[in-house]
Amino acid sequence: MNMKKIAYIVLAAMTVLSTSCVNSGKEAAETKAPITKPQITIEGGRLTPEGLWAMGRIGTAQSDIETGWLAYTVSYYSVEENRSTTWIRVCNPFNEMSVDDEFVGSEPAWFGASGWLAFIRGGKLYLRRDGEEIAVEGAEDIEGFLLSPMRDKIVLIKQVKTVPSTVDKYPDLPLATGHIHEDLMYKHWDEWTESAPQPFVCPLEITYYGEGERIKTAKVGKGVNILEGTAFESPMKPFGGVEQLAWNPNNEELAYTCRKKTGLDYAVSTNSDIYLCNVGRLMNEGVTDERNITEANKGYDTNPAYSPNGEWIAWLSMERDGYESDENRLMVMNLKTGEKRFISHYLDTNVDEFVWYNDSVLLGTAVIQGTVHVWAMGLEGWCAKLTEGQFDVSIGSVTDHYAYLLKHSMREANEIFVLDVAKALDKIDGYTDLTQLTHENDNIYDQIERSTVVPRWQKTTDGKQMLTWIIYPPHFDPNKKYPTILYCEGGPQSPVSQFWSFRWNFMMMSAGDYIIVAPNRRGLPGFGKEWNEEISGDYAGQCMRDYFTAIDEFCKEPYVDKDHLGCVGASFGGFSVYWIAGHHDGRFKAFIAHDGIFNLEMQYLETEEKWFANWDLGGAYWDKNNAVAQRTFANSPHKFVDKWDTPILCIHGEKDYRILANQAMAAFDAAKMRGVPAELLIFPDENHWVLKPQNGILWQREFRNWLDRWLK
């Protein structure tokens, strides 16, 4: 349910979710031809669902320190074939991004000074340079990899079976589909938990032709599983990748992230740690020689990274166990003295990602007042903001001079920009212009009139200031009246920053001549710790009053059609819609709830990550002496169905194991039994999102049809 974690672990809020591939990175394993960039004509000058799905989705940007070349990924979708392909492009950023090579694959990583690129295709590892491609023998069925600094070792991430299957228990029933479980965490996000990703450290053998740099063969030797014989995860499900592991510069130590818990212990705790493993002893002697450097901290510790000189290690850390939306702090430790420093304390917000720029400076991104920007942070305790504007950025990679950023906003999808870090650090205010390198979707933007996004500060019922984004439709005329939509964010603690989503897309929503009101209500990061934490244990409190403030204050504008207001949202936003439906006093004429919680008592037992339910709901509903929990469950939306009187569309995916689909079914049934107009849209093959192209088009059509039916 926590969208913030998804947004920034996998990469930049809704943008990164939208880059997920339908085929899970195994496009080339198919016999079908790869999907190429669609050519599309958009009629009417407004963004359409088909135009949205024709856009290229840029995912990663990896620069080669030695050659200066850039490798990035872009995914294309075919609505007709209901699948996608991810391509890797190798470009010269200093020669107008001239494309040197383009091929199907994912997870690009530069192999070394010789200009070879490592990547995954169909679960296999390959090396490629100038169109010449070599399959790495012994590197199959992998989900990720991490090359050592000397390129003589490699970590391969593989799924390892952790629980016996039904057929293991009953070999004579090979066609039985039942799952048998005896502990919690039997399901997670969108899968039945039967395996865990684990890191195998392997020798990497490369042979060359003669004395040159041309590779002849590449082979991975027998690996050692760091977590052999356990059911632990590294990287951690459901969204962790190789960013949760790191080699130190001397090639002999590996830092890895792990929550060494299973079952009920796993389900109620976020306590993960950073372990430093002596790879030499592990591979040569079979001895596990490691130390836990974050044992004293009881919350999430993730994403270790060594300084270039190997003297320091940095990582992201949350302080409190069970609180997955705690402040994500950037920590560093001196590996010689053991001294630890909390170097992002002055930001008073989450650090979403970071990289080392040099031995004493780190670059990180953080959301502050509705936008995500790059900050430089020094080991000595200083900080400087390096980017500024009405957009969000995430860091692709850095060299000794530049940072390659993925930049997006509510008006445009990811494009790659370059930041001159040295120049920015030399300036007094720290800001410098970004240079755009890619123009992936200009063919779409050139055909449409985009909406205008304006920040608006509103006074809340408790006298504070709230940032609300107002999205005006194309060709907005202040002399007309427009139906207006209140957007309710999920998370509950994910920011309403300048995100771009390929589903909850504000350009699409406003293209129907709607004004969108998107408030950063209580419980969102970027406005200080107190603001962020005010929602936990109080779902029906100030955050809901903030929603009403956002729409009521904006309705004072003469161009708002106050008789035709809608309210929409997903996840916690879906909960918000269900709750507002019983408390809105006639404000709204239509509701849309996607993957929302309708019955909090059932959610407490149904969801898989129990730490979330314990922290955010306040505890168990049967604990009558727990005042916070009792307040939470007393405000469950299902208890106010007697007040429902407004048409509602309920949407859900049956593979959503975070919030089960029966929540939407129950809400729909309740509305129909109350005589309230309602519609149910169920996706049997989708999880907490809608990832398949034709389902995505269906979602957009039903979304628009429902709003048009009741608000126009």
Secondary structure, DSSP 4 states (H G I P E B T S, - for coil): --HHHHHHHHSTHHHHHHT--TTTT-GGGSSSPPP-PPP---GGGS--HHHHHTS-EEEEEEE-TTT--EEEEEEEEETTTTEEEEEEEEEETTTTTEEEEEEE-EEEEE--TT--EEEEETTEEEEEETTEEEE-BT--S-SEEEE-TTSSEEEEEEEEE-S--HHHH-TT-TT------SSS-SEETTEE--EEEEEEEEEEEEEESTTSS-EEEEEE---EETTTT----SSPTTT--GGGEEE-TTSSEEEEEE----HHHHHT----EEEEEEHHHHHHH----EEETTTT--S-EEEEEE-TTSSEEEEEE--STT-TTS--EEEEEETTT--EEETTGGG-S-EEEEEESSSSEEEEEEEETTEEEEEEEETTS-EEE---SSSEEEEEEE-SSEEEEEEEETTEEEEEEEEEHHHHHHSSS-----EE---TTHHHHTTSPPPEEEEEEEE-TTS-EEEEEEEEPTT--TTS-EEEEEEE--TTT----S---SSS-HHHHHTTT-EEEEE--TT-TTS-HHHHHTTTT-TTSHHHHHHHHHHHHHTTSTTEEEEEEEEEEETHHHHHHHHHHTTSTT--SEEEEES--S-HHHHHHH-S-HHHHHHHH-S-TT-TT-HHHHHHHHT-GGGGGGG--S-EEEEEETT-SSS-THHHHHHHHHHHHTT--EEEEEETT--SS--SHHHHHHHHHHHHHHHHHHH-
